[in-house]
Each structure stands twice: as C-alpha cells, then as structure tokens.
C-alpha cells in the first residue's frame, strides 16, 4: 500500500517539476504549494499519526521526508536570492539562542562543580516545537507535518538538535570553553555555506549549526529558515569517583 502510494506521488512530483520548469517567474510560496507536494506531505502526516504510527521501524517514513527534502531543495535553491533575507535572519536568531544556551550551561556547570563529585553538563538547542509563523505556507495540518519532521526517529541527526551538544566535563576542550569555537567560527573563512551559492553567501558567517541542519538533517532549507524561536535543554549528571572507576 505504502509503495503504491509513493509510486503515485513520484509520478505526480515529476509532472509538477515539468510544469514548474516552464514558468519564468516564481516565488517561494508557489514552489512549496502544488498537489503533488501536498500529497507527499499528507502521506507523511498519515504515516506519523496513523493507527500504526507506533509500530514501525521508521525506514519508509524517513524515505518520505528525504524525498520531500530533495524535491523542495531542488526547487528553492534555484532562487536563493529570495531565500537570502531569511537565511540571514535565521542564522542570527540561532546564534543568539546558542549564545544564551552556552552561557547558561556554563553558569550551571560553575554552580555545581564544587560539590565534591565530577559534574557533567550537556546542553542541546532545538528549533521551536511550534510551526514557524513566518513560513510562507500556512494552514491545516502544518503543525502535524512539523511534528513529524522534528521526530528524531524519522529525522535521525536531529536527536541532539540544531548542532552537536555542548558538553562540559571539567576539561580544557576549546569547543566547550570558547563560543566561537563551539559554533564553528574559528575556521577561515568563518562561513559554513557548503551547498549554497558561494558568491551570494560569501559574507554571511553561517554557523556550523546552519550547516548541520542544511547538510546533515532531513529538513528542507525552507523548513528551518523561517524559525526565529528556539529552546534548549540542559542536563546535569554527577559522577562520583567509584562510578568513574567502574
């Protein structure tokens, strides 16, 4: 049943791409709204929230969101000039969220490290659980789609959020103690713009977290660049000497 549905969706997507290629002008909302893409997204939602949603190994579902990612990126990356303002605003907002998390995690570590046990602090930053209000496509089921895209069983490399976790263990790891190191701004040039128009984005100072979302997770670029809100989780673990030597 799922294989037949996917075959039908692929056929409709191919027809849709052929239609889009004949149009001279296009905005981002146009690129994200057509019957074929809606059918694919409806299938993702049905698989995520259906009667058997808890009894699967995620293989088919991850394939669906990867197909969706490839289709959307293929379309919108041909119009990166239209994406640029939101790429910049998103990168700036995420940098601020990571800075806040970084400072809070260090404060938590400093507040707990004097208790005579080895303290470990891990902090992860995530996109808001609410569907982005700035996304050009709004309407019924968008929150349900967002829930599916954020599920780390489907979107495997999103388990720890927008980037690798910040880990504080009382060592001198520069990535843990220097914010610019943590967000990848220590490499020349400080700009993680692989996969984007190099000339257009050459001065953006995109963070490693942007690269992670764009290049390693299964989000399409238009899934996250309209986000301006984030949250973070900080976990504290105490390990006594006996536990460390176990």
Buried (B, 14 or more C-beta within 10 A) or exposed (E): EBEEBBEBBBEBBEEBBEEBEEEEEBEBEBBBEBEBBBBBBBBBBBBBEEEEBEEBEBEBBBBBBBBBBEBBBEBBBBBBEEBBEBBBBBBBBBBEBBEEBBEBBBEBBEEBBEEEBBBBBBBBBBBBEEBBEEBBBEEEBBEBBBBBBBBBBBBEBBEBBBBBBBBBBEEEEEBBEEBEBBBBBEEEEBBBBEEBBEEBBEEBBBBBBBBBBBEEBBBBBBBBBBBBEBEBEBEBEEEEEEEEEE
